[in-house]
Amino acid sequence: MTDNPITDGNDEDDRQERRSEFTYDVGADESPSHAVVNAVAAYTNRSPIDLDPLYDVVDPDHLDGLFGKRGPEPSRAGGSFVLLFGGCEVTVTRDEIRVREADDGGR
């Protein structure tokens, strides 16, 4: 996981730093849906339980089916999937989650 600076969001430097992209490496035993929640929580400096449910945005089982492991075989997905979650634009690939502030606040 790429380090995410902890900020209070109250000054211009904090807001500027938060606009940069954050990359989260998906763990070997971590499902893509859990990785999305963990990545957004890290980027926004919130606890995963403080975020709205991911299923309000996308079916976690379908996301896991696209990018998760299938037994001993790696995922078949080679592309990416973009969603708005927790006020962030989230790009999911097989190996990583990229998070940045959504242009419209993720609403």
Helices and strands as residue ranges (DSSP letters): H 12-18, E 22-25, H 32-44, G 48-50, G 54-56, H 60-67, E 81-85, E 88-92, E 96-101
